[in-house]
Amino acid sequence: MPDPNPRHTIPALRVRQWLPEWEDIKWDAGARRSRPKECFYQFSIPAEDLRALSGIRKRTTDRIRGSQDLGIQRAHDESRSEEIRRFVQYGYPWSDLNQAKRDSDEFRDLKQPGWLPTAIVVNILEPGELRKGATIPDSDAVHLVENEDGTAIFQYPEGFNKSDWRCKSQPPIEIIDGQHRLWAFGDGSLGGHYELPVIAFVGLDRSWQAYLFYTINIKPKKINASLAFDLYPLLRAEEWLQKFEGHVIYRETRAQELVDLLWSFEKSPWHHRINMLGETGTKGVQVTQAAWVRSLVATLVKRWEGNRIQIGGLFGSVVNEHQTVLPWTRTDQAAFLIVVGDAIRISIERCTSTWTTALRNQNLDPQQLLPDISPKSQADLAFFGPNCLLNQDQGIRTVLAIINDFFFVCSDQLELETWGDLEDNSPRDEERISLAIDSLREREKIMIFISQLADALAAYDWRASSAPELSREEQMIKASFRGSGGYKSLRQDVLRHITNTGGEIATVAQDVMDRLGYSV
């Protein structure tokens, strides 16, 4: 009796690529590098079908969630997809004309076919594979059934209907390379029958997907390496890439980009308060760009603290129980730092403890010392003054380390991976950061935690050894925070202070100290 609900199928070709030398490769399922299958498949599929099967639907409302734990292809550039859409419709050079020329009949003869002969690279999830805590049911799965002659049959999920099909849990196809080509087919303006060539791996582990993306896009120098880490965040945590490229490929570059955004964004607490050129005698700006970069690389952008210490970099390593990488882009990361930094500034501004009062009572004119600060209410010598550790290398390093440690440890609790990756088509960093800041401030759970941490940090005595009204003993303690050894000493001292503040934030501080191996 024939199947009453047969699966729609398309023909495929099996491609076997495997060498004996590959048997020496270290396969490690725990590191997301399990042994791959010895073949992949080639076939063509209607663009709209592939969009539905990979979870890419309405361009203006949906984000790619087919591989949310991987952060695969997360940063969608609308202008890039629009450019591809124009090319598909009428080819080159018509697609590169400005709007006025495209609307003119004068250039009608420049229209050509818009072929996309290069393959979309995908991974097909097998039934039962886990993504975001959910397994792929057989009814959602795509199957590749091999024939004896080397061909294969690509079977759609049960009941697939391109117009309204939705998966029950996770889409069965993950896009490794080619998301912008798929987004180009999103608004229904491209009629006719347009198929895309596909290279399909089956059950390919996550690290190998990152490796493929790297070899396709970065190794041939097709795209900027920093952009690639936003498109495919898993690359931030790949050990093979760290050994081969070192820090330069991502960490130092990303740290410098973040410093530039913190300095240039008008609403940043560090707007024009970083010594970008390392010049001497710069009024009120004591921390250099180089010091900021070193501090970010040592904290938020690092990979791991150490082999036996489980606190990595919030922006640069796997977090939470699912061992995922936060999909935050460069502007998301900057927005996060700006929101947390501004919360600390505001908490200190409201603080009237002995240390803040002493710094504010100095015979210094904030507007003369910090001429670019506006409004005057933000010219707080307890945050920006020359005798405050928060305006010195040691203080910046410590604050960034505390921010990293606390949010890394609480990433699951705060659901950090569900924020970021906003659908924003603006090419301007300022607009993207503003949107991300507004979005973050709507996350009540995260903002409560930020407020608690900011208040705990504001209660610490951030006076430098040069500050007035310190006792001899206090001066000696503050002086011990100088030099390279001072980073660890100050970090420990601030953590001990927070453990004594009580409440949830004190519990987190103790957890951080235990993980770092610090004694109380």
Summary of the structure (lengths in Angstrom):
residues: 520
radius of gyration: 26.7
end to end distance: 73.7
largest distance: 94.4
contacts: 1588
relative contact order: 0.09
helix: 45%
strand: 12%
